[in-house]
C-alpha cells in the first residue's frame, strides 16, 4: 500500500457498509473518516476538511441531499462528492448531480468499483485541490495553510516548506542534506545540518501531537521520516 495523502469522508448510516468501504479505501492508501448521520458529517467535514465525500442520501437527522446543499452553498466548498444510494430513478440521479455531486453509485455496489470511481474523480479534480492529508494534519500548499484536527497552525516559511517536503514523501527517510537542499536551494549563506534539527524541533512543538507515535520520526544517523500511519 502506498499512502496517497488524501482523506475520504464516508457518510453512511449502515455500519457494515461503512466499514467495508473503509477497508477498501485504506487498502489503496486513503485515509478514511466516518460519519453515521448528516449532522455528524458536517461536523467532521468542518473539522478535518476531507479531500472527498462518499455520501449516502438516506441518512438520519440530515439527508444526504441537505448535506450536499449545505456544503455547496453555505460552506461554498467544491470538494468532490460521490453520492451512494439505493435510489435508482433517473430523475433522482439527475437531481443529485444538479445539487453538485461529481458521481453517483447505486446500491448494491462493488467496493472495488467505488474505489476506482474515487480515484477517477480525484484525478479529474486534482487541479482544484492539492492539499495533503495524514492523521488529522492537512496542508494546503496553494493557500499556504496548515490545519491540525480542524485548528489552524501558524508556521514560518521554512517550517511550512519543511512539513510539505516531509508530507510529500510519506514514510520515506529524508537526510538532513536533502532537507537543506530543499529549504535553501541557493544557499546564499552557509547552512549547517544543525539548522534542520532546529526547524524540526520547533515544528514538533507547534504540532503538539497527542497520539502514541511521533508524526515526525528521527531516524538515528540518517535523518527524518514523516510517519503517515
C-alpha positions in Angstrom: 0.0 0.0 0.0 1.3 3.4 -1.0 -0.1 6.3 1.2 -1.8 8.8 -1.1 -2.2 11.7 1.3 -5.9 12.0 0.6 -8.7 11.7 3.1 -12.2 10.5 2.2 -15.2 11.0 4.5 -17.7 8.1 4.3 -21.2 9.2 5.3 -23.3 6.1 5.7 -25.7 5.0 8.5 -25.2 1.3 7.8 -22.1 0.4 9.9 -21.3 -2.7 7.9 -21.3 -0.8 4.6 -19.3 2.0 6.1 -16.7 -0.4 7.4 -16.5 -2.3 4.1 -15.8 0.9 2.2 -13.3 2.0 4.8 -11.3 -1.3 4.4 -11.1 -0.9 0.6 -10.1 2.7 0.8 -7.4 2.1 3.3 -6.1 -0.8 1.3 -5.5 1.6 -1.5 -3.7 4.2 0.7 -6.5 6.6 1.5 -7.3 7.9 5.0 -10.9 7.1 5.8 -13.1 9.2 8.1 -16.6 8.1 9.1 -19.9 9.7 9.9 -23.2 7.8 10.5 -25.6 10.7 10.0 -25.9 14.1 8.3 -25.1 16.3 11.4 -22.0 14.3 12.2 -20.9 14.5 8.6 -21.0 18.3 8.6 -19.1 18.4 11.9 -16.4 16.1 10.7 -16.2 17.9 7.4 -15.6 21.3 9.1 -13.1 19.8 11.4 -11.0 17.7 9.1 -11.6 19.2 5.6 -11.5 15.9 3.7 -10.5 15.6 0.1 -13.7 13.8 -0.9 -17.1 12.7 0.4 -18.9 9.4 -0.3 -22.4 10.5 0.7 -25.4 8.2 1.2 -28.6 10.1 0.6 -30.9 8.3 3.1 -29.4 9.5 6.4 -30.7 10.2 9.9 -31.0 13.8 11.2 -30.0 15.5 7.9 -30.4 13.8 4.5 -27.6 13.4 2.0 -29.3 16.0 -0.2 -29.3 18.5 2.6 -25.6 17.8 3.5 -24.6 18.2 -0.2 -26.6 21.5 -0.4 -25.0 22.9 2.7 -21.5 22.0 1.6 -22.0 23.6 -1.8 -24.0 26.7 -0.7 -23.4 27.5 3.0 -19.8 26.3 3.1 -19.0 27.2 -0.5 -16.9 24.1 -0.9 -16.0 22.4 -4.2 -14.9 19.2 -2.6 -15.7 16.2 -4.8 -18.8 14.2 -3.8 -19.8 10.8 -4.8 -23.4 10.0 -3.9 -24.1 6.5 -2.7 -27.8 5.4 -2.6 -30.4 2.8 -3.2 -32.4 5.3 -5.3 -32.3 4.2 -8.9 -34.7 6.5 -10.7 -33.1 8.6 -13.4 -34.8 11.8 -12.2 -33.3 11.3 -8.7 -29.8 10.7 -10.1 -30.1 13.8 -12.3 -31.3 15.8 -9.3 -28.3 14.6 -7.2 -25.9 15.7 -10.0 -27.6 19.1 -10.2 -27.1 19.6 -6.5 -23.3 19.4 -7.1 -22.4 15.7 -6.9 -19.5 14.6 -9.1 -20.6 11.0 -9.5 -23.4 8.6 -8.5 -23.2 5.0 -7.3 -26.3 2.9 -6.7 -26.6 0.1 -4.1 -25.8 -2.8 -4.2 -22.3 -1.8 -5.5 -18.8 -3.2 -5.9 -16.5 -1.8 -3.3 -13.6 -2.0 -5.7 -15.5 -0.1 -8.4 -16.4 2.6 -5.8 -12.7 3.0 -5.0 -11.9 3.2 -8.7 -14.5 5.9 -9.1 -12.9 7.8 -6.1 -9.5 7.7 -7.9 -11.1 8.9 -11.2 -12.9 11.8 -9.6 -9.9 12.9 -7.6 -7.7 12.7 -10.7 -10.2 14.8 -12.6 -10.5 17.4 -9.9 -6.8 17.4 -8.9 -6.2 20.9 -10.2 -8.7 22.3 -7.7 -7.3 20.5 -4.6 -3.6 19.9 -4.0 -3.9 19.5 -0.2 -2.1 16.7 1.5 -3.7 14.9 4.5 -2.4 12.4 7.0 -3.6 11.6 10.6 -5.7 14.8 11.0 -3.0 17.0 9.6 -4.0 18.9 6.4 -1.6 21.1 4.4 -2.8 23.3 1.6 0.3 24.3 -0.5 -1.6 26.7 -2.8 -3.1 28.7 0.1 -0.2 28.3 2.5 -2.5 26.9 5.2 -2.0 24.1 7.7 -4.7 22.6 9.9 -4.4 20.0 12.6 -7.6 18.4 13.7 -9.5 21.4 12.5 -7.3 24.1 14.1 -5.1 26.4 12.1 -1.4 26.4 12.8 0.9 29.3 12.2 4.2 28.2 10.7 7.2 30.1 9.5 8.1 29.9 5.8 10.8 27.3 6.4 8.7 25.3 8.8 5.9 25.2 6.2 8.2 24.1 3.4 9.8 21.5 5.7 6.5 20.0 6.6 5.3 20.0 3.0 8.6 18.3 1.9 8.2 15.6 4.6 4.4 15.0 3.9 5.2 14.8 0.1 7.4 11.8 0.9 5.5 9.8 3.5 7.2 7.0 5.3 10.5 7.8 3.5 13.7 8.7 5.3 14.9 12.2 4.2 18.5 13.0 5.1 19.5 16.3 6.6 21.4 17.1 3.4 18.3 16.6 1.3 16.3 18.8 3.6 18.9 21.6 3.5 18.9 21.4 -0.3 15.1 21.7 -0.3 14.9 24.6 2.2 17.9 26.5 1.0 18.2 25.7 -2.7 20.5 28.7 -3.5 22.4 28.7 -0.2 23.2 32.3 -0.1 24.8 31.6 3.2 26.4 28.6 4.9 23.6 26.4 6.3 24.5 23.6 8.7 22.6 20.4 9.2 22.0 21.5 12.7 19.7 24.1 11.3 17.4 21.3 10.2 17.3 19.9 13.7 16.2 23.3 15.0 13.4 23.6 12.4 12.2 20.1 13.2 12.2 20.7 16.9 10.1 23.9 16.5 7.8 22.2 14.1 7.2 19.3 16.6 6.3 21.9 19.3 3.7 23.5 17.1 2.1 20.2 16.1 1.6 19.1 19.7 0.8 15.6 18.5 -1.2 13.7 21.2 -1.1 10.2 19.7 1.1 7.2 20.6 3.8 7.9 17.9 5.5 11.0 16.7 4.4 12.4 13.3 8.0 13.3 12.5 10.3 10.5 13.5 14.1 10.8 14.0 16.0 8.0 12.3 19.3 8.0 14.1 22.3 8.5 11.8 20.1 9.1 8.8 17.6 11.8 9.0 13.8 12.3 9.5 10.7 10.5 8.4 7.1 11.6 8.2 5.0 8.7 9.7 1.9 8.6 7.6 0.1 5.8 9.6 
